[in-house]
Each structure stands twice: as structure tokens, then as C-alpha cells.
């Protein structure tokens, strides 16, 4: 017995003919995980960003790089 009900009308459905395998596949090394910051830290980074005209990401990366290099 079919799960498709007779009242469904597929007569106007578009036929898919041009599709690409893997079109939406993203290599794992190209995925950037989200990083969640405390509101207070984010607020400070926003202030620094406005003062220096650098993005929050640039400032955070610079701070983290200096921190990690000092270990």
C-alpha cells in the first residue's frame, strides 16, 4: 500500500535534470566553528574595534595569537 494520497497533484512538479553531486558539500578544513564570547569581553572588543578600525575578528585573533605565543 502506498503512503502517497491520491489527492496530491504532482502534475505541475518540476523535473530535476541538472544537478551536481556534492554541490553543497563543504570540506571539513574549510569549516570555521563559531566562537561564543562573554558579553563583557565582546563589548570590550567592540570598543577596541571602533577605536582601531579593525574588525572584532582581527583583534580577537591578534590577542589570542599573542597569548598562545607567550606559552
Secondary structure, DSSP 4 states (H G I P E B T S, - for coil): --SS-TT---TTPPPP----TTTT---GGGPPPP----HHHHHHHHHHHHHHT--HHHHHHHHHHHHHHT-
